[in-house]
Amino acid sequence: MIQSVKDIPRFGIKEDQYAYGVDAIHGYMSQGKIPDHWIKTTCGYCSVGCGMDVGVKDDRIVGGSGRPGSPGQSRPFCPKGLCEHVPMTSPLRAKEPLAEDSRGHLIPLS
């Protein structure tokens, strides 16, 4: 008899990978994304300028969160702001200034 989803064959819930923990500043979040420290900044998606905190763990960005009470933020952080850290950690992100050459290829400027 099935008592729990753990009893269903091939239904892995990866409990160790998706465990939750409590961050001292932002509360409950994924245990693996609780940062070593937060960096205060502003969201760059629109012109409102909501305050946000970017979480850093082992010198890598692990998440972002809205900063309650910051100027311009009168509502919960929007989905775009919550995902702003994703392009910053993309392996496809340009890490130096680039320009197009005459054939349309990107070449480093520095």
URUR-V527498 format. One record per backbone hydrogen bond with DSSP energy under -1.0 kcal/mol. CO is the residue of the C=O (numbers start at 0). NH is the residue of the N-H. E is the energy in kcal/mol with one decimal. If there is no record, write none. Layout:
CO_NH_E / CO_NH_E
This chain:
3_6_-1.8 / 4_7_-1.2 / 7_10_-1.8 / 13_17_-2.2 / 18_30_-3.4 / 20_28_-2.1 / 22_26_-1.7 / 26_22_-3.2 / 28_20_-2.9 / 29_32_-1.7 / 30_33_-1.2 / 36_55_-2.8 / 38_53_-2.5 / 40_51_-2.8 / 49_42_-2.8 / 50_66_-2.3 / 51_40_-2.9 / 52_64_-2.2 / 53_38_-2.3 / 54_61_-2.6 / 55_35_-2.2 / 55_36_-1.7 / 56_59_-1.2 / 59_56_-2.8 / 62_54_-3.1 / 64_52_-3.3 / 66_69_-1.7 / 69_72_-1.9 / 77_81_-2.1 / 78_82_-1.2 / 80_83_-1.1 / 82_85_-1.6 / 85_88_-1.0 / 89_92_-1.4 / 96_108_-2.5 / 98_106_-3.0 / 100_103_-1.9 / 104_100_-2.6 / 106_98_-2.1
